[in-house]
Amino acid sequence: MFSDSIADYFEGVAAKHLSAVDADPGRSNQHEIGGLPSVGFRQYLGSPGKSDKLAYPARLVYLSDTEDAPVICEDTLTWYDARWKHPTRSSEYRLYYKTNAVTSLLAEGDFFLIGKRTDGSLLLVFCPPDTTVEAQLRAVFGLDAVGDSFSKGEVNASSLILPVRLLLEDLGLVTVEQDERGKWLELLLKHFGGETFPVTADFSALARDTLKGEFDPVVDPDTALMAWMDHEEFLFRIYERHIVQQRLRKGFGPDGDDVDEFISYSLSVQNRRKSRVGHAFEGHLERLFAANAIQFERARGKGKVTENSAKPDFLFPGFAAYHDPKFPAQRLTMLGAKTTCKDRWRQVLAEANRVERKHLITLEPAISTSQTDEMTSVLLQLVVPASIHTTYSNKQRASILDMHAFVAHVRAQEN
């Protein structure tokens, strides 16, 4: 199965908001970040002598709430004593970085997280301040307060639930355990052949079937939904690895080295990952609502639309009731489903005019307070599976529903 501990991937982490000197080399003619020894990073990076410099391979990532794809580059960073010219003075260790696609985006005030990985490399993540990305990284690494100087994070602050793994994947981290692949691959090849990808609904059904009896979607819908999603993601990555390996062995183009064909295939792999998770999420929700004997419809087939041909993900009790002017509007419920929100959550506001308060379920952890406040102001009710609630503040949690509460709400609407 997936590893369930961030400590399997990180030795230590720390974070701060960048100062003008950190972010703008023009302010000091430097490309350096200091202050890491204050949070114990010498134990991870070492204590080079006056004439020594230690080089670390590093991945640098810049994310934002408004862009789907992060900016990522690989580079080498240098850890050294900035007082190397002064042999009698105490050491002052700094991390030197180069100008690259990520560091050229840095601005004063940006959130910055650095992690020493267990493989010896460094991960540096940057994002604008007060964003959902910052809130998520702080939640994952237990960083309650971050200021202008480094704060020490925790590698055991959270477990690797699916949303956390998806966030780490955006940073380039793969979290599938090796020793579990064999037995599951045999089962997957028996069902799907190993030549092509099955439709998502069939793959999701197998994921649920292999967990049958372990989780009850009626008694505990929150745990069942997350278990289904987590297990399917695990199985999919095993099956995907097999198919991609087969394709790589064939090569690309007549001579096996067609770069354009390789890039096209690589993009198709990434796009399939993103679209499949969303379809799987909706499919598991559909199965959960059916198991709870709730009346609902999805926007499928002729006439399954609201105003302006909008297609809400789920409508309770259904489209016929929605379009019946005699059916009380207060008994209608609309649910949008998005594994991640970013700025796309506003799309659901225009999908069912008769429903004053819309509902949106997401797997997004630690959405920023400014975003959840805006959702509340436009009467959007956020629904988040219970295991993800811990990534939100106490104030936010007071107004967020879990799946159990949402199912109860819909049942009350039916009566």
Salt bridges, closest charged atoms under 4 A:
GLU11 OE1 - LYS116 NZ 3.52
ASP22 OD2 - LYS16 NZ 2.77
GLU32 OE1 - ARG94 NH1 2.87
ASP68 OD1 - ARG344 NH1 2.87
GLU74 OE2 - ARG59 NE 2.64
ASP75 OD1 - LYS98 NZ 3.53
ASP81 OD2 - LYS50 NZ 2.79
GLU92 OE1 - ARG83 NH2 3.07
GLU92 OE2 - ARG94 NH2 2.43
ASP119 OD2 - ARG117 NH1 3.79
GLU134 OE2 - HIS17 NE2 3.14
GLU134 OE2 - ARG138 NH1 3.14
GLU169 OE1 - ARG237 NH1 2.39
GLU169 OE2 - ARG273 NH1 3.85
GLU180 OE1 - LYS183 NZ 3.64
ASP209 OD1 - LYS212 NZ 3.87
ASP230 OD1 - ARG165 NH2 2.35
GLU232 OE2 - ARG276 NH1 2.95
GLU232 OE1 - HIS284 NE2 2.58
GLU233 OE2 - ARG237 NH2 2.67
GLU233 OE1 - ARG276 NH2 2.37
GLU240 OE1 - ARG273 NH2 2.78
GLU261 OE2 - ARG247 NH2 2.79
GLU282 OE1 - ARG298 NH2 2.69
GLU286 OE1 - ARG298 NH1 2.82
GLU286 OE1 - ARG300 NH1 3.81
GLU297 OE2 - LYS304 NZ 2.28
ASP343 OD1 - ARG346 NH1 3.50
GLU374 OE1 - ARG346 NH2 2.87
